[in-house]
């Protein structure tokens, strides 16, 4: 039974091969040899053109962008960098004066002025400045109580976890993942640290940084620094 099916398949393939042969012979007799040569030359020219276009392409030039308004919106981004000003200029009538001048949509305050709500620390950085801050600055939330204290601690906890826990740990015990890679971070909840630094000194440290800790003045505003310190004092009490 299997042999009969196999023979039938072989016979069918032979017939198809013979039919293909007849078609090729007929095509050769119908079209002159020159036609085949011309067709081959045309295909070769097309291939050469494609290769030349590939080799001569300027790969340092940016391709055509699809829907550029999605990437360069009319709404100016606050962190717009100088590198993208030329791209924005392609799709917008003109750059606002402040973007053209500073390369950012977030216009800095004029020299010698401060923006509304800003408070400036008039104490220099360094060890002497930190000691001065410890003597002269007091925490406005040090004596908060009741509902006011609850609100302060709630916000302080959120600020601490957003800005401090990465190095000092969730509870301020210095068990953050970065400590496994040689980045030392003090145990802020330790009683020794509590006694060593006054509130003003902590405020100075948050503002200017210390040792490997960078300044956080641009991350935590003036008032929130005091709130974080008030929350830290609760951690040092073991709460």
QUIUR-V771246 format. One record per pair of residues at least 24 apart in sequence whose ideal C-beta (glycine too) atoms are under 10 Angstrom apart, sorted by the first residue. I is the first residue (numbers start at 1). J is the second residue. D is the distance in Angstrom with one decimal. If there is no record, write none. Layout:
BEGIN
i->(I & I)
j->(J & J)
d->(D & D)
END
This chain:
BEGIN
i->(62 & 65 & 65 & 75 & 76 & 76 & 76 & 77 & 77 & 77 & 78 & 78 & 78 & 78 & 79 & 79 & 79 & 80 & 80 & 80 & 117 & 117 & 117 & 118 & 118 & 119 & 119 & 119 & 119 & 120 & 120 & 121 & 121 & 121 & 121 & 121 & 121 & 121 & 123 & 123 & 123 & 123 & 123 & 124 & 124 & 125 & 125 & 125 & 125 & 125 & 125 & 125 & 126 & 126 & 126 & 127 & 127 & 129 & 129 & 129 & 129 & 130 & 130 & 130 & 130 & 130 & 130 & 130 & 130 & 130 & 130 & 130 & 131 & 131 & 131 & 131 & 132 & 132 & 132 & 133 & 133 & 133 & 133 & 133 & 133 & 133 & 133 & 133 & 133 & 134 & 134 & 134 & 134 & 134 & 134 & 134 & 134 & 135 & 135 & 135 & 136 & 137 & 137 & 137 & 137 & 137 & 137 & 137 & 137 & 138 & 138 & 138 & 138 & 138 & 139 & 139 & 139 & 139 & 139 & 139 & 139 & 139 & 139 & 139 & 139 & 140 & 140 & 140 & 140 & 140 & 141 & 141 & 141 & 141 & 141 & 141 & 141 & 141 & 141 & 142 & 142 & 142 & 142 & 142 & 143 & 144 & 144 & 149 & 149 & 151 & 152 & 152 & 152 & 152 & 152 & 152 & 153 & 153 & 153 & 153 & 153 & 153 & 153 & 154 & 154 & 155 & 155 & 155 & 155 & 155 & 155 & 156 & 156 & 156 & 156 & 156 & 156 & 156 & 156 & 156 & 156 & 156 & 157 & 157 & 157 & 157 & 157 & 158 & 158 & 158 & 158 & 159 & 159 & 159 & 159 & 159 & 159 & 159 & 159 & 160 & 160 & 160 & 160 & 160 & 160 & 160 & 160 & 161 & 162 & 162 & 162 & 163 & 163 & 163 & 163 & 163 & 163 & 163 & 164 & 164 & 164 & 164 & 164 & 164 & 164 & 164 & 167 & 167 & 168 & 168 & 168 & 169 & 170 & 171 & 171 & 172 & 172 & 172 & 172 & 172 & 173 & 183 & 183 & 184 & 184 & 185 & 185 & 185 & 186 & 186 & 186 & 187 & 187 & 188 & 188 & 188 & 188 & 189 & 189 & 189 & 189 & 189 & 189 & 189 & 189 & 190 & 190 & 191 & 191 & 191 & 192 & 193 & 193 & 194 & 194 & 194 & 194 & 194 & 195 & 197 & 197 & 198 & 199 & 199 & 199 & 199 & 199 & 199 & 200 & 200 & 201 & 202 & 202 & 202 & 202 & 202 & 203 & 203 & 205 & 206)
j->(87 & 90 & 91 & 105 & 104 & 105 & 106 & 104 & 105 & 106 & 104 & 105 & 106 & 107 & 104 & 105 & 106 & 104 & 105 & 106 & 221 & 222 & 223 & 221 & 222 & 221 & 222 & 223 & 225 & 217 & 222 & 203 & 204 & 207 & 208 & 217 & 222 & 225 & 200 & 203 & 204 & 207 & 208 & 204 & 208 & 204 & 205 & 207 & 208 & 209 & 210 & 215 & 204 & 208 & 210 & 204 & 210 & 201 & 204 & 207 & 208 & 197 & 198 & 200 & 201 & 202 & 203 & 204 & 205 & 207 & 208 & 210 & 198 & 200 & 201 & 204 & 200 & 201 & 204 & 198 & 199 & 200 & 201 & 202 & 203 & 204 & 205 & 207 & 208 & 197 & 198 & 199 & 200 & 201 & 202 & 203 & 204 & 198 & 200 & 201 & 200 & 198 & 199 & 200 & 201 & 202 & 203 & 204 & 226 & 198 & 199 & 200 & 203 & 226 & 198 & 199 & 200 & 202 & 203 & 225 & 226 & 227 & 229 & 230 & 233 & 199 & 223 & 226 & 227 & 230 & 199 & 223 & 226 & 227 & 228 & 229 & 230 & 231 & 233 & 199 & 226 & 229 & 230 & 233 & 230 & 227 & 230 & 230 & 234 & 227 & 226 & 227 & 228 & 230 & 231 & 234 & 227 & 230 & 231 & 233 & 234 & 235 & 239 & 227 & 231 & 223 & 224 & 227 & 228 & 230 & 231 & 224 & 226 & 227 & 228 & 229 & 230 & 231 & 232 & 233 & 234 & 235 & 227 & 228 & 231 & 234 & 235 & 224 & 227 & 228 & 231 & 219 & 220 & 221 & 224 & 225 & 227 & 228 & 231 & 188 & 220 & 227 & 228 & 229 & 231 & 232 & 235 & 231 & 219 & 220 & 228 & 206 & 216 & 219 & 220 & 224 & 225 & 228 & 188 & 206 & 213 & 216 & 220 & 228 & 231 & 232 & 212 & 213 & 213 & 232 & 235 & 235 & 235 & 235 & 238 & 231 & 232 & 234 & 235 & 236 & 235 & 212 & 213 & 211 & 212 & 211 & 212 & 213 & 210 & 211 & 213 & 235 & 236 & 232 & 233 & 235 & 236 & 232 & 233 & 234 & 235 & 236 & 237 & 238 & 239 & 235 & 236 & 236 & 237 & 238 & 236 & 232 & 236 & 232 & 233 & 235 & 236 & 237 & 236 & 229 & 232 & 229 & 225 & 226 & 229 & 230 & 232 & 233 & 226 & 229 & 229 & 226 & 228 & 229 & 232 & 233 & 228 & 229 & 229 & 232)
d->(8.8 & 9.2 & 9.3 & 8.9 & 9.0 & 3.7 & 9.1 & 8.9 & 6.0 & 9.0 & 7.3 & 5.4 & 4.5 & 9.9 & 7.1 & 7.9 & 7.3 & 5.6 & 4.9 & 8.2 & 8.1 & 8.7 & 9.0 & 8.3 & 7.4 & 8.2 & 4.0 & 7.7 & 9.9 & 9.8 & 8.2 & 7.8 & 7.6 & 5.5 & 8.3 & 7.9 & 7.6 & 9.4 & 8.7 & 9.3 & 6.7 & 8.5 & 9.0 & 9.5 & 8.5 & 7.8 & 10.0 & 8.0 & 4.0 & 8.1 & 9.3 & 8.3 & 9.3 & 7.9 & 9.8 & 9.9 & 9.2 & 9.8 & 6.3 & 9.4 & 7.3 & 8.6 & 9.7 & 8.3 & 5.2 & 9.4 & 9.3 & 4.4 & 6.8 & 9.6 & 7.8 & 7.6 & 9.4 & 9.1 & 7.4 & 8.7 & 8.2 & 9.4 & 8.1 & 8.3 & 9.0 & 4.1 & 5.9 & 8.8 & 6.0 & 3.8 & 8.8 & 8.3 & 9.2 & 7.2 & 4.1 & 7.9 & 4.4 & 4.0 & 8.7 & 8.8 & 7.4 & 8.0 & 6.9 & 9.2 & 6.4 & 8.3 & 6.9 & 3.3 & 8.5 & 9.4 & 5.6 & 7.7 & 9.0 & 8.9 & 6.6 & 6.9 & 9.5 & 9.2 & 9.2 & 4.2 & 7.9 & 8.7 & 7.7 & 9.4 & 5.1 & 9.0 & 5.8 & 6.1 & 8.3 & 9.8 & 8.1 & 5.9 & 9.4 & 9.1 & 9.3 & 9.0 & 5.5 & 6.1 & 10.0 & 8.0 & 4.3 & 9.2 & 9.4 & 6.7 & 8.5 & 8.8 & 6.8 & 8.0 & 9.8 & 9.4 & 6.8 & 8.1 & 9.0 & 9.3 & 8.9 & 5.6 & 9.9 & 5.5 & 7.4 & 9.4 & 8.5 & 7.1 & 5.5 & 9.7 & 6.0 & 9.9 & 8.7 & 9.5 & 8.8 & 9.8 & 7.4 & 5.4 & 8.7 & 9.4 & 8.0 & 8.3 & 9.0 & 4.6 & 5.4 & 8.0 & 5.6 & 2.6 & 7.5 & 9.3 & 7.8 & 9.3 & 9.6 & 9.1 & 5.6 & 8.7 & 9.1 & 9.7 & 9.4 & 9.6 & 9.0 & 9.5 & 6.4 & 9.8 & 5.5 & 8.7 & 6.3 & 4.9 & 7.4 & 9.0 & 9.9 & 9.2 & 5.6 & 9.8 & 5.6 & 7.1 & 8.0 & 9.8 & 8.5 & 8.8 & 9.7 & 8.6 & 6.1 & 5.8 & 5.8 & 8.9 & 9.8 & 7.3 & 7.6 & 9.0 & 9.7 & 8.6 & 9.2 & 7.1 & 9.5 & 8.3 & 8.7 & 7.3 & 9.3 & 9.2 & 9.5 & 9.9 & 9.8 & 6.3 & 9.5 & 9.2 & 6.6 & 9.8 & 4.5 & 7.7 & 8.6 & 6.7 & 9.9 & 8.4 & 7.3 & 9.8 & 8.3 & 7.8 & 9.5 & 9.2 & 9.0 & 10.0 & 9.8 & 5.7 & 10.0 & 6.7 & 7.3 & 7.8 & 9.9 & 9.4 & 4.4 & 5.4 & 8.9 & 7.6 & 9.8 & 9.7 & 7.5 & 6.5 & 9.3 & 9.2 & 9.9 & 9.2 & 7.4 & 8.5 & 7.4 & 9.1 & 4.1 & 8.5 & 9.2 & 9.5 & 9.7 & 9.8 & 9.9 & 7.6 & 5.3 & 8.3 & 9.1 & 7.8 & 10.0 & 9.2 & 9.7 & 9.2 & 8.3 & 4.8 & 7.0 & 9.2 & 9.2 & 6.3 & 9.6 & 10.0)
END
